[in-house]
Amino acid sequence: MHKKRYSQSRKVDPFIKFFFARIPGQIATTFTQQQLIELKRIFGKGHPISIHIPIPLARKYFYLELISVPKNKNNTDR
């Protein structure tokens, strides 16, 4: 069964546009609409609060990142 592939002529969601800017064009055209929906569902949420604190150590910088996400009552992995 032939699945409908992503078409760049449609209005592009900002997350999808951001995602496709980082992968080769020939790969971007292989995604189906359902795959794009799932990618956005998994990776497109981001964190409401994200704080990066630079820590200089031995002439290099390391970053401590503090993030905050809302607690989901169905979420058992946190």
Sine and cosine of phi, psi and omega as CSV:
sin_phi,cos_phi,sin_psi,cos_psi,sin_omega,cos_omega
0.00,0.00,0.76,-0.65,-0.03,-1.00
-0.99,0.13,0.84,-0.54,0.03,-1.00
-1.00,-0.05,0.57,-0.82,0.01,-1.00
-0.93,0.36,0.79,-0.61,-0.01,-1.00
-1.00,-0.06,0.32,-0.95,0.04,-1.00
-0.88,0.48,0.68,-0.73,0.05,-1.00
-0.87,-0.49,0.80,-0.60,-0.03,-1.00
-0.96,0.27,-0.13,0.99,0.01,-1.00
-0.97,0.24,-0.34,0.94,0.03,-1.00
-0.97,0.23,0.34,-0.94,0.08,-1.00
-0.89,0.45,0.77,-0.63,-0.11,-0.99
-0.99,-0.16,0.76,-0.65,0.08,-1.00
-0.89,0.45,0.62,-0.79,-0.01,-1.00
-0.84,0.55,-0.62,0.78,0.04,-1.00
-0.89,0.45,-0.70,0.71,-0.02,-1.00
-0.90,0.43,-0.66,0.75,0.04,-1.00
-0.87,0.49,-0.71,0.70,0.03,-1.00
-0.88,0.48,-0.70,0.72,0.00,-1.00
-0.89,0.45,-0.74,0.67,-0.04,-1.00
-0.93,0.36,-0.39,0.92,0.04,-1.00
-0.92,0.39,-0.28,0.96,-0.07,-1.00
-0.95,-0.30,0.06,1.00,0.03,-1.00
-0.79,-0.61,0.41,-0.91,0.01,-1.00
-0.87,0.49,0.59,-0.81,-0.04,-1.00
-0.85,0.53,-0.61,0.79,-0.01,-1.00
-0.92,0.38,-0.40,0.92,0.07,-1.00
-0.99,0.12,-0.63,0.78,-0.02,-1.00
-0.84,0.54,-0.60,0.80,-0.05,-1.00
-0.96,0.26,-0.12,0.99,-0.01,-1.00
-1.00,0.01,-0.16,0.99,-0.03,-1.00
-0.98,0.22,0.66,-0.75,0.12,-0.99
-1.00,0.05,0.26,-0.97,0.04,-1.00
-0.86,0.51,-0.67,0.75,-0.02,-1.00
-0.90,0.44,-0.63,0.78,0.04,-1.00
-0.89,0.45,-0.66,0.75,0.01,-1.00
-0.91,0.41,-0.63,0.78,0.04,-1.00
-0.88,0.47,-0.69,0.72,0.00,-1.00
-0.93,0.36,-0.63,0.78,0.07,-1.00
-0.86,0.50,-0.71,0.71,0.00,-1.00
-0.91,0.42,-0.65,0.76,-0.01,-1.00
-0.88,0.47,-0.65,0.76,-0.07,-1.00
-0.99,0.16,-0.73,0.69,-0.15,-0.99
-0.96,-0.28,-0.20,0.98,-0.15,-0.99
-1.00,0.03,0.02,1.00,-0.08,-1.00
-0.98,0.20,-0.66,0.75,-0.04,-1.00
0.94,0.34,-0.15,-0.99,0.00,-1.00
-0.86,-0.52,0.72,-0.69,0.01,-1.00
-0.87,0.49,-0.59,0.81,0.03,-1.00
-0.78,-0.63,0.81,-0.58,0.04,-1.00
-0.64,-0.77,0.88,-0.48,-0.03,-1.00
-0.87,-0.49,0.81,-0.58,0.05,-1.00
-0.95,-0.30,0.80,-0.61,0.00,-1.00
-0.88,-0.48,0.92,-0.40,0.02,-1.00
-0.96,0.27,0.68,-0.73,0.02,-1.00
-0.81,-0.59,0.94,-0.33,0.03,-1.00
-0.97,0.26,0.73,-0.68,0.00,-1.00
-0.45,-0.89,0.88,-0.48,0.04,-1.00
0.79,0.62,0.81,0.59,0.04,-1.00
0.88,0.47,0.30,0.96,0.09,-1.00
-0.77,-0.64,0.38,-0.92,0.07,-1.00
-0.95,-0.31,0.73,-0.68,0.13,-0.99
-0.91,-0.41,0.43,-0.90,-0.03,-1.00
-0.85,-0.52,0.75,-0.66,0.13,-0.99
-0.99,-0.13,0.81,-0.59,-0.02,-1.00
-0.91,-0.42,0.79,-0.61,0.07,-1.00
-0.93,-0.37,0.81,-0.59,0.01,-1.00
-0.81,-0.58,0.42,-0.91,0.03,-1.00
-0.73,-0.69,0.75,-0.66,0.06,-1.00
-0.73,-0.68,0.50,-0.86,0.04,-1.00
-0.92,0.39,0.57,-0.82,0.01,-1.00
-0.98,0.20,0.79,-0.61,0.06,-1.00
-0.99,-0.16,0.83,-0.55,-0.07,-1.00
-0.90,0.44,-0.33,0.94,0.04,-1.00
-1.00,-0.03,-0.07,1.00,-0.07,-1.00
-1.00,0.09,0.92,-0.39,-0.05,-1.00
-0.98,-0.20,-0.10,1.00,-0.06,-1.00
-1.00,-0.05,0.12,0.99,0.01,-1.00
-0.88,-0.47,0.00,0.00,0.00,0.00
